[in-house]
Amino acid sequence: MKTQEAISKRIEDLCSKNNITINKLANLAAIPPSTVKNIIYGVSKNPGIVTIKMLCDGLDITLTEFFDDDIFKELEQEIE
């Protein structure tokens, strides 16, 4: 799995866990829903850390909590 896919899956998992939609998360994070959807659907290949931090703020978690998941421990090497 690539990093972008892991970030997308983590956002989806957190939305599911918190029983909120992507649009609700965007609202909570004060970012456009299109930005979140572009991350989820792979249009945004390199979401910025500031955007991820805003999503974390919307979810009321820290960046550490966001990235502290097994999905990030099993990432493929992306430099070839």
N, CA, C and O atoms as CSV, one atom per row, in Angstrom:
chain,resi,resn,atom,element,x,y,z
A,1,MET,N,N,0.845,-1.178,0.000
A,1,MET,CA,C,0.000,0.000,0.000
A,1,MET,C,C,0.888,1.238,0.000
A,1,MET,O,O,1.916,1.278,0.676
A,2,LYS,N,N,0.487,2.229,-0.753
A,2,LYS,CA,C,1.203,3.497,-0.840
A,2,LYS,C,C,0.718,4.444,0.260
A,2,LYS,O,O,-0.356,4.251,0.829
A,3,THR,N,N,1.512,5.452,0.544
A,3,THR,CA,C,1.187,6.406,1.606
A,3,THR,C,C,-0.149,7.092,1.366
A,3,THR,O,O,-0.955,7.207,2.289
A,4,GLN,N,N,-0.398,7.547,0.146
A,4,GLN,CA,C,-1.651,8.242,-0.160
A,4,GLN,C,C,-2.844,7.331,0.112
A,4,GLN,O,O,-3.857,7.777,0.652
A,5,GLU,N,N,-2.729,6.071,-0.255
A,5,GLU,CA,C,-3.817,5.114,-0.006
A,5,GLU,C,C,-4.021,4.898,1.493
A,5,GLU,O,O,-5.154,4.777,1.959
A,6,ALA,N,N,-2.938,4.850,2.234
A,6,ALA,CA,C,-3.025,4.663,3.684
A,6,ALA,C,C,-3.713,5.860,4.342
A,6,ALA,O,O,-4.546,5.687,5.232
A,7,ILE,N,N,-3.369,7.057,3.909
A,7,ILE,CA,C,-4.004,8.263,4.460
A,7,ILE,C,C,-5.493,8.248,4.154
A,7,ILE,O,O,-6.313,8.535,5.026
A,8,SER,N,N,-5.841,7.918,2.927
A,8,SER,CA,C,-7.244,7.838,2.523
A,8,SER,C,C,-8.008,6.834,3.376
A,8,SER,O,O,-9.092,7.132,3.877
A,9,LYS,N,N,-7.437,5.641,3.539
A,9,LYS,CA,C,-8.092,4.598,4.331
A,9,LYS,C,C,-8.224,5.019,5.787
A,9,LYS,O,O,-9.246,4.759,6.423
A,10,ARG,N,N,-7.195,5.665,6.312
A,10,ARG,CA,C,-7.239,6.100,7.716
A,10,ARG,C,C,-8.349,7.132,7.923
A,10,ARG,O,O,-9.069,7.069,8.920
A,11,ILE,N,N,-8.494,8.067,7.006
A,11,ILE,CA,C,-9.566,9.057,7.113
A,11,ILE,C,C,-10.928,8.369,7.065
A,11,ILE,O,O,-11.807,8.670,7.872
A,12,GLU,N,N,-11.101,7.454,6.128
A,12,GLU,CA,C,-12.368,6.725,6.028
A,12,GLU,C,C,-12.654,5.936,7.311
A,12,GLU,O,O,-13.781,5.933,7.807
A,13,ASP,N,N,-11.634,5.273,7.839
A,13,ASP,CA,C,-11.804,4.491,9.071
A,13,ASP,C,C,-12.192,5.383,10.251
A,13,ASP,O,O,-13.056,5.025,11.051
A,14,LEU,N,N,-11.544,6.546,10.351
A,14,LEU,CA,C,-11.848,7.461,11.454
A,14,LEU,C,C,-13.254,8.037,11.322
A,14,LEU,O,O,-13.944,8.224,12.324
A,15,CYS,N,N,-13.680,8.317,10.097
A,15,CYS,CA,C,-15.053,8.796,9.885
A,15,CYS,C,C,-16.043,7.715,10.302
A,15,CYS,O,O,-17.035,7.996,10.975
A,16,SER,N,N,-15.771,6.499,9.906
A,16,SER,CA,C,-16.649,5.383,10.273
A,16,SER,C,C,-16.692,5.201,11.786
A,16,SER,O,O,-17.765,5.049,12.370
A,17,LYS,N,N,-15.516,5.218,12.418
A,17,LYS,CA,C,-15.425,5.051,13.871
A,17,LYS,C,C,-16.196,6.141,14.614
A,17,LYS,O,O,-16.823,5.881,15.641
A,18,ASN,N,N,-16.144,7.366,14.082
A,18,ASN,CA,C,-16.821,8.493,14.710
A,18,ASN,C,C,-18.243,8.711,14.190
A,18,ASN,O,O,-18.936,9.647,14.587
A,19,ASN,N,N,-18.655,7.814,13.288
A,19,ASN,CA,C,-20.004,7.867,12.728
A,19,ASN,C,C,-20.313,9.230,12.092
A,19,ASN,O,O,-21.368,9.820,12.327
A,20,ILE,N,N,-19.362,9.709,11.279
A,20,ILE,CA,C,-19.571,10.959,10.557
A,20,ILE,C,C,-19.282,10.756,9.070
A,20,ILE,O,O,-18.543,9.849,8.689
A,21,THR,N,N,-19.865,11.599,8.250
A,21,THR,CA,C,-19.633,11.537,6.811
A,21,THR,C,C,-18.393,12.352,6.454
A,21,THR,O,O,-17.870,13.112,7.269
A,22,ILE,N,N,-17.942,12.177,5.230
A,22,ILE,CA,C,-16.820,12.963,4.720
A,22,ILE,C,C,-17.178,14.450,4.748
A,22,ILE,O,O,-16.352,15.285,5.118
A,23,ASN,N,N,-18.414,14.775,4.355
A,23,ASN,CA,C,-18.850,16.173,4.368
A,23,ASN,C,C,-18.865,16.744,5.781
A,23,ASN,O,O,-18.491,17.898,5.990
A,24,LYS,N,N,-19.294,15.949,6.742
A,24,LYS,CA,C,-19.311,16.400,8.140
A,24,LYS,C,C,-17.883,16.641,8.627
A,24,LYS,O,O,-17.617,17.632,9.308
A,25,LEU,N,N,-16.972,15.743,8.281
A,25,LEU,CA,C,-15.572,15.928,8.662
A,25,LEU,C,C,-15.028,17.221,8.065
A,25,LEU,O,O,-14.358,17.994,8.750
A,26,ALA,N,N,-15.316,17.453,6.789
A,26,ALA,CA,C,-14.855,18.682,6.144
A,26,ALA,C,C,-15.373,19.903,6.895
A,26,ALA,O,O,-14.634,20.861,7.120
A,27,ASN,N,N,-16.638,19.863,7.278
A,27,ASN,CA,C,-17.243,20.958,8.025
A,27,ASN,C,C,-16.541,21.148,9.374
A,27,ASN,O,O,-16.218,22.273,9.756
A,28,LEU,N,N,-16.309,20.055,10.087
A,28,LEU,CA,C,-15.634,20.120,11.385
A,28,LEU,C,C,-14.198,20.632,11.260
A,28,LEU,O,O,-13.691,21.320,12.147
A,29,ALA,N,N,-13.558,20.287,10.149
A,29,ALA,CA,C,-12.161,20.665,9.934
A,29,ALA,C,C,-12.017,22.027,9.255
A,29,ALA,O,O,-10.904,22.523,9.081
A,30,ALA,N,N,-13.136,22.626,8.877
A,30,ALA,CA,C,-13.141,23.940,8.213
A,30,ALA,C,C,-12.349,23.930,6.906
A,30,ALA,O,O,-11.625,24.875,6.594
A,31,ILE,N,N,-12.503,22.838,6.149
A,31,ILE,CA,C,-11.908,22.779,4.822
A,31,ILE,C,C,-12.985,22.356,3.828
A,31,ILE,O,O,-13.970,21.731,4.222
A,32,PRO,N,N,-12.818,22.682,2.562
A,32,PRO,CA,C,-13.846,22.332,1.577
A,32,PRO,C,C,-14.036,20.817,1.460
A,32,PRO,O,O,-13.061,20.066,1.485
A,33,PRO,N,N,-15.281,20.370,1.334
A,33,PRO,CA,C,-15.525,18.930,1.141
A,33,PRO,C,C,-14.764,18.371,-0.060
A,33,PRO,O,O,-14.341,17.215,-0.043
A,34,SER,N,N,-14.590,19.180,-1.095
A,34,SER,CA,C,-13.868,18.707,-2.282
A,34,SER,C,C,-12.422,18.351,-1.943
A,34,SER,O,O,-11.855,17.435,-2.540
A,35,THR,N,N,-11.826,19.058,-1.000
A,35,THR,CA,C,-10.455,18.759,-0.591
A,35,THR,C,C,-10.381,17.379,0.050
A,35,THR,O,O,-9.490,16.589,-0.263
A,36,VAL,N,N,-11.318,17.093,0.945
A,36,VAL,CA,C,-11.337,15.790,1.614
A,36,VAL,C,C,-11.621,14.690,0.596
A,36,VAL,O,O,-10.971,13.645,0.608
A,37,LYS,N,N,-12.582,14.925,-0.273
A,37,LYS,CA,C,-12.920,13.916,-1.292
A,37,LYS,C,C,-11.756,13.679,-2.242
A,37,LYS,O,O,-11.526,12.547,-2.667
A,38,ASN,N,N,-11.017,14.735,-2.581
A,38,ASN,CA,C,-9.847,14.563,-3.449
A,38,ASN,C,C,-8.777,13.699,-2.783
A,38,ASN,O,O,-8.079,12.943,-3.459
A,39,ILE,N,N,-8.648,13.809,-1.472
A,39,ILE,CA,C,-7.709,12.947,-0.740
A,39,ILE,C,C,-8.230,11.508,-0.740
A,39,ILE,O,O,-7.489,10.572,-1.041
A,40,ILE,N,N,-9.501,11.342,-0.402
A,40,ILE,CA,C,-10.106,10.003,-0.314
A,40,ILE,C,C,-10.035,9.263,-1.650
A,40,ILE,O,O,-9.693,8.081,-1.696
A,41,TYR,N,N,-10.359,9.967,-2.732
A,41,TYR,CA,C,-10.443,9.319,-4.041
A,41,TYR,C,C,-9.140,9.335,-4.832
A,41,TYR,O,O,-9.110,8.933,-5.995
A,42,GLY,N,N,-8.059,9.801,-4.197
A,42,GLY,CA,C,-6.750,9.720,-4.828
A,42,GLY,C,C,-6.440,10.803,-5.838
A,42,GLY,O,O,-5.422,10.728,-6.527
A,43,VAL,N,N,-7.295,11.813,-5.943
A,43,VAL,CA,C,-7.011,12.921,-6.855
A,43,VAL,C,C,-5.829,13.723,-6.323
A,43,VAL,O,O,-4.945,14.120,-7.081
A,44,SER,N,N,-5.824,13.954,-5.025
A,44,SER,CA,C,-4.711,14.627,-4.361
A,44,SER,C,C,-3.688,13.563,-3.984
A,44,SER,O,O,-3.901,12.787,-3.053
A,45,LYS,N,N,-2.588,13.535,-4.707
A,45,LYS,CA,C,-1.571,12.497,-4.497
A,45,LYS,C,C,-0.654,12.789,-3.318
A,45,LYS,O,O,0.025,11.892,-2.817
A,46,ASN,N,N,-0.634,14.045,-2.874
A,46,ASN,CA,C,0.279,14.422,-1.811
A,46,ASN,C,C,-0.388,15.437,-0.880
A,46,ASN,O,O,-0.049,16.620,-0.902
A,47,PRO,N,N,-1.337,14.970,-0.063
A,47,PRO,CA,C,-2.007,15.916,0.837
A,47,PRO,C,C,-1.011,16.521,1.826
A,47,PRO,O,O,-0.172,15.819,2.390
A,48,GLY,N,N,-1.117,17.814,2.023
A,48,GLY,CA,C,-0.178,18.514,2.900
A,48,GLY,C,C,-0.421,18.205,4.366
A,48,GLY,O,O,-1.529,17.860,4.776
A,49,ILE,N,N,0.626,18.336,5.131
A,49,ILE,CA,C,0.543,18.061,6.571
A,49,ILE,C,C,-0.401,19.040,7.259
A,49,ILE,O,O,-1.056,18.676,8.236
A,50,VAL,N,N,-0.484,20.277,6.767
A,50,VAL,CA,C,-1.400,21.250,7.359
A,50,VAL,C,C,-2.842,20.790,7.162
A,50,VAL,O,O,-3.664,20.914,8.071
A,51,THR,N,N,-3.150,20.265,5.986
A,51,THR,CA,C,-4.496,19.750,5.722
A,51,THR,C,C,-4.793,18.558,6.622
A,51,THR,O,O,-5.884,18.458,7.184
A,52,ILE,N,N,-3.832,17.660,6.762
A,52,ILE,CA,C,-4.028,16.504,7.637
A,52,ILE,C,C,-4.214,16.958,9.082
A,52,ILE,O,O,-5.034,16.399,9.811
A,53,LYS,N,N,-3.452,17.976,9.498
A,53,LYS,CA,C,-3.601,18.522,10.857
A,53,LYS,C,C,-4.998,19.105,11.049
A,53,LYS,O,O,-5.599,18.923,12.108
A,54,MET,N,N,-5.518,19.793,10.053
A,54,MET,CA,C,-6.869,20.355,10.144
A,54,MET,C,C,-7.909,19.229,10.257
A,54,MET,O,O,-8.881,19.349,11.004
A,55,LEU,N,N,-7.698,18.146,9.517
A,55,LEU,CA,C,-8.599,16.990,9.634
A,55,LEU,C,C,-8.517,16.407,11.041
A,55,LEU,O,O,-9.536,16.045,11.628
A,56,CYS,N,N,-7.317,16.319,11.573
A,56,CYS,CA,C,-7.140,15.830,12.945
A,56,CYS,C,C,-7.867,16.727,13.937
A,56,CYS,O,O,-8.521,16.243,14.860
A,57,ASP,N,N,-7.748,18.040,13.743
A,57,ASP,CA,C,-8.452,18.978,14.621
A,57,ASP,C,C,-9.956,18.737,14.551
A,57,ASP,O,O,-10.640,18.755,15.574
A,58,GLY,N,N,-10.466,18.513,13.349
A,58,GLY,CA,C,-11.892,18.231,13.180
A,58,GLY,C,C,-12.316,16.936,13.862
A,58,GLY,O,O,-13.441,16.814,14.346
A,59,LEU,N,N,-11.409,15.984,13.894
A,59,LEU,CA,C,-11.679,14.694,14.537
A,59,LEU,C,C,-11.333,14.714,16.026
A,59,LEU,O,O,-11.583,13.742,16.740
A,60,ASP,N,N,-10.763,15.816,16.485
A,60,ASP,CA,C,-10.337,15.979,17.875
A,60,ASP,C,C,-9.292,14.934,18.274
A,60,ASP,O,O,-9.357,14.335,19.347
A,61,ILE,N,N,-8.322,14.737,17.364
A,61,ILE,CA,C,-7.195,13.846,17.639
A,61,ILE,C,C,-5.903,14.579,17.272
A,61,ILE,O,O,-5.930,15.603,16.589
A,62,THR,N,N,-4.791,14.048,17.729
A,62,THR,CA,C,-3.494,14.626,17.399
A,62,THR,C,C,-2.952,13.978,16.121
A,62,THR,O,O,-3.438,12.937,15.680
A,63,LEU,N,N,-1.936,14.619,15.541
A,63,LEU,CA,C,-1.255,14.015,14.396
A,63,LEU,C,C,-0.659,12.659,14.780
A,63,LEU,O,O,-0.683,11.713,13.993
A,64,THR,N,N,-0.130,12.583,15.990
A,64,THR,CA,C,0.428,11.316,16.467
A,64,THR,C,C,-0.637,10.227,16.475
A,64,THR,O,O,-0.384,9.104,16.039
A,65,GLU,N,N,-1.823,10.554,16.967
A,65,GLU,CA,C,-2.912,9.573,16.982
A,65,GLU,C,C,-3.318,9.182,15.561
A,65,GLU,O,O,-3.633,8.020,15.303
A,66,PHE,N,N,-3.311,10.139,14.647
A,66,PHE,CA,C,-3.669,9.842,13.256
A,66,PHE,C,C,-2.711,8.823,12.659
A,66,PHE,O,O,-3.131,7.839,12.049
A,67,PHE,N,N,-1.406,9.072,12.843
A,67,PHE,CA,C,-0.403,8.203,12.214
A,67,PHE,C,C,-0.053,6.967,13.033
A,67,PHE,O,O,0.654,6.088,12.539
A,68,ASP,N,N,-0.528,6.878,14.266
A,68,ASP,CA,C,-0.248,5.724,15.115
A,68,ASP,C,C,-1.256,4.612,14.822
A,68,ASP,O,O,-2.140,4.313,15.625
A,69,ASP,N,N,-1.089,4.017,13.653
A,69,ASP,CA,C,-1.986,2.962,13.208
A,69,ASP,C,C,-1.158,1.957,12.402
A,69,ASP,O,O,-0.209,2.328,11.711
A,70,ASP,N,N,-1.528,0.702,12.503
A,70,ASP,CA,C,-0.771,-0.348,11.805
A,70,ASP,C,C,-0.664,-0.100,10.307
A,70,ASP,O,O,0.309,-0.516,9.677
A,71,ILE,N,N,-1.652,0.573,9.735
A,71,ILE,CA,C,-1.644,0.812,8.291
A,71,ILE,C,C,-0.396,1.575,7.855
A,71,ILE,O,O,0.083,1.389,6.737
A,72,PHE,N,N,0.135,2.432,8.727
A,72,PHE,CA,C,1.329,3.202,8.391
A,72,PHE,C,C,2.615,2.446,8.677
A,72,PHE,O,O,3.680,2.828,8.192
A,73,LYS,N,N,2.528,1.388,9.449
A,73,LYS,CA,C,3.719,0.602,9.775
A,73,LYS,C,C,4.073,-0.383,8.669
A,73,LYS,O,O,5.161,-0.959,8.664
A,74,GLU,N,N,3.155,-0.572,7.739
A,74,GLU,CA,C,3.353,-1.566,6.682
A,74,GLU,C,C,3.441,-0.939,5.296
A,74,GLU,O,O,3.174,-1.609,4.298
A,75,LEU,N,N,3.811,0.334,5.220
A,75,LEU,CA,C,3.876,1.030,3.937
A,75,LEU,C,C,5.016,0.513,3.077
A,75,LEU,O,O,6.063,0.100,3.575
A,76,GLU,N,N,4.784,0.549,1.769
A,76,GLU,CA,C,5.804,0.166,0.811
A,76,GLU,C,C,6.841,1.282,0.665
A,76,GLU,O,O,6.542,2.452,0.906
A,77,GLN,N,N,8.039,0.918,0.275
A,77,GLN,CA,C,9.057,1.900,-0.064
A,77,GLN,C,C,8.607,2.628,-1.315
A,77,GLN,O,O,8.240,1.985,-2.298
A,78,GLU,N,N,8.627,3.955,-1.305
A,78,GLU,CA,C,8.135,4.705,-2.449
A,78,GLU,C,C,9.230,5.358,-3.275
A,78,GLU,O,O,8.952,5.922,-4.333
A,79,ILE,N,N,10.475,5.291,-2.807
A,79,ILE,CA,C,11.598,5.807,-3.580
A,79,ILE,C,C,12.166,4.642,-4.377
A,79,ILE,O,O,12.533,3.605,-3.825
A,80,GLU,N,N,12.227,4.836,-5.667
A,80,GLU,CA,C,12.726,3.751,-6.527
A,80,GLU,C,C,13.961,4.159,-7.257
A,80,GLU,O,O,14.514,3.370,-8.023
